[in-house]
């Protein structure tokens, strides 16, 4: 039985789009705790992506 499309599935595109355009975050400033922006921006997406995946996972109805 096919799964019904939910707009929440589009949330999974957010991390992809946030990291797709490298010239946006290919800078050293501003730094955070000594880490250049290039590194901490990418690392910030790890918990954001995990949260978004969890939200989409919770929105999918389960078969009983």
Backbone as JSON, one array per atom type, in Angstrom:
{
  "sequence": "XXXXXXXXXXXXXXXXXXXXXXXXXXXXXXXXXXXXXXXXXXXXXXXXXXXXXXXXXXXXXXXX",
  "N": [[0.85, -1.17, 0.0], [0.74, 2.14, -0.99], [2.42, 4.95, 0.48], [0.89, 7.89, 1.65], [1.52, 11.14, 0.38], [3.05, 13.62, 2.32], [3.27, 17.03, 3.25], [5.29, 17.43, 5.08], [7.38, 15.84, 4.32], [8.86, 17.4, 2.66], [10.5, 18.78, 4.33], [12.8, 17.33, 4.49], [14.34, 18.18, 2.45], [15.48, 20.54, 3.23], [18.05, 20.43, 4.7], [19.65, 19.52, 2.61], [19.45, 21.6, 0.73], [20.49, 23.65, 2.28], [23.15, 23.01, 2.46], [23.97, 22.79, -0.11], [24.81, 24.99, -1.71], [27.85, 25.88, -1.75], [29.54, 28.27, -1.97], [28.17, 30.08, -0.34], [28.77, 29.52, 2.35], [31.5, 29.34, 2.39], [33.61, 30.7, 3.93], [35.84, 32.18, 6.34], [35.12, 33.77, 8.43], [32.17, 34.5, 10.33], [33.96, 33.31, 13.18], [33.57, 30.61, 15.51], [34.23, 29.77, 18.69], [36.86, 29.47, 17.86], [36.63, 27.95, 15.58], [36.4, 28.1, 12.07], [33.78, 29.61, 10.09], [33.06, 27.99, 7.92], [33.37, 25.34, 8.85], [31.85, 25.13, 11.3], [29.33, 25.78, 10.42], [28.59, 23.64, 8.75], [28.73, 21.56, 10.62], [26.69, 22.34, 12.31], [24.45, 21.6, 10.92], [24.18, 18.89, 11.39], [22.78, 18.18, 13.93], [20.43, 19.58, 13.29], [19.51, 18.31, 10.97], [19.08, 15.75, 12.02], [16.97, 16.29, 13.79], [14.98, 17.13, 11.97], [14.62, 14.78, 10.46], [13.62, 13.12, 12.46], [11.21, 14.47, 13.04], [9.79, 14.1, 10.62], [9.69, 11.33, 10.56], [8.08, 10.83, 12.81], [5.71, 11.82, 11.84], [4.75, 10.07, 9.97], [2.19, 7.78, 9.44], [1.65, 4.77, 11.29], [1.47, 1.28, 10.57], [-0.85, -0.76, 12.08]],
  "CA": [[0.0, 0.0, 0.0], [1.61, 3.31, -1.06], [2.33, 5.95, 1.53], [0.35, 9.17, 1.2], [2.51, 12.22, 0.45], [2.82, 14.63, 3.34], [4.16, 18.18, 3.06], [6.43, 17.35, 5.99], [8.48, 15.19, 3.61], [9.67, 18.45, 2.06], [11.49, 19.2, 5.31], [14.04, 16.6, 4.26], [15.11, 18.92, 1.45], [16.09, 21.72, 3.86], [19.5, 20.26, 4.89], [20.29, 19.4, 1.3], [19.54, 22.94, 0.16], [21.34, 24.46, 3.14], [24.56, 22.66, 2.23], [24.21, 22.65, -1.55], [25.5, 26.15, -2.29], [29.07, 26.02, -0.95], [30.06, 29.64, -1.84], [27.48, 30.8, 0.73], [29.42, 29.33, 3.65], [32.94, 29.14, 2.21], [34.34, 31.83, 4.52], [36.43, 31.89, 7.65], [34.45, 34.6, 9.44], [32.58, 34.62, 11.72], [34.4, 32.06, 13.79], [32.87, 30.23, 16.73], [35.17, 29.01, 19.54], [38.06, 29.21, 17.08], [36.33, 27.21, 14.35], [35.92, 28.96, 10.99], [32.37, 29.48, 9.72], [32.91, 26.87, 7.0], [33.26, 24.09, 9.59], [30.75, 25.05, 12.26], [28.05, 25.81, 9.68], [28.3, 22.26, 8.35], [28.47, 20.76, 11.82], [25.39, 22.74, 12.83], [23.41, 20.88, 10.19], [24.03, 17.51, 11.88], [21.6, 18.06, 14.81], [19.24, 20.08, 12.59], [19.06, 17.22, 10.1], [18.54, 14.69, 12.88], [15.67, 16.76, 14.26], [14.03, 17.11, 10.85], [14.32, 13.37, 10.15], [12.76, 12.64, 13.53], [9.87, 15.04, 12.85], [9.14, 13.42, 9.49], [9.44, 9.96, 11.0], [6.91, 10.84, 13.72], [4.5, 12.2, 11.11], [4.3, 8.96, 9.11], [1.3, 6.88, 10.2], [2.15, 3.39, 11.45], [0.54, 0.15, 10.38], [-1.13, -1.39, 13.38]],
  "C": [[0.9, 1.24, 0.0], [1.36, 4.3, 0.08], [1.81, 7.26, 0.95], [1.4, 10.26, 1.37], [2.09, 13.23, 1.5], [3.75, 15.8, 3.07], [5.38, 18.16, 3.99], [7.63, 16.65, 5.34], [9.4, 16.22, 2.97], [10.71, 19.01, 3.03], [12.84, 18.5, 5.11], [14.91, 17.27, 3.19], [15.88, 20.09, 2.07], [17.59, 21.52, 4.1], [20.25, 20.18, 3.56], [20.48, 20.78, 0.68], [20.47, 23.84, 0.97], [22.82, 24.2, 2.93], [24.93, 22.61, 0.76], [25.07, 23.77, -2.11], [26.72, 26.5, -1.44], [29.59, 27.46, -0.89], [29.37, 30.46, -0.75], [28.22, 30.69, 2.06], [30.92, 29.07, 3.54], [33.72, 30.38, 2.65], [34.91, 31.41, 5.87], [35.73, 32.65, 8.77], [32.95, 34.49, 9.3], [33.03, 33.27, 12.28], [33.65, 31.86, 15.11], [33.78, 29.31, 17.53], [36.42, 28.61, 18.77], [37.85, 28.44, 15.8], [35.85, 28.18, 13.27], [34.46, 28.64, 10.65], [32.14, 28.25, 8.84], [32.68, 25.56, 7.75], [32.04, 24.07, 10.52], [29.39, 25.16, 11.59], [27.65, 24.4, 9.26], [27.97, 21.38, 9.55], [27.13, 21.1, 12.47], [24.25, 21.99, 12.15], [23.22, 19.44, 10.68], [22.85, 17.39, 12.85], [20.32, 18.58, 14.16], [18.66, 18.99, 11.71], [18.45, 16.09, 10.91], [17.15, 15.06, 13.39], [14.62, 16.7, 13.15], [13.65, 15.68, 10.46], [13.38, 12.8, 11.2], [11.34, 13.17, 13.38], [9.11, 14.36, 11.71], [8.8, 11.99, 9.87], [8.22, 9.88, 11.88], [5.62, 11.17, 12.99], [3.95, 11.08, 10.23], [3.4, 8.04, 9.93], [1.83, 5.44, 10.2], [1.05, 2.39, 11.12], [0.36, -0.54, 11.71], [-1.04, -2.89, 13.29]]
}
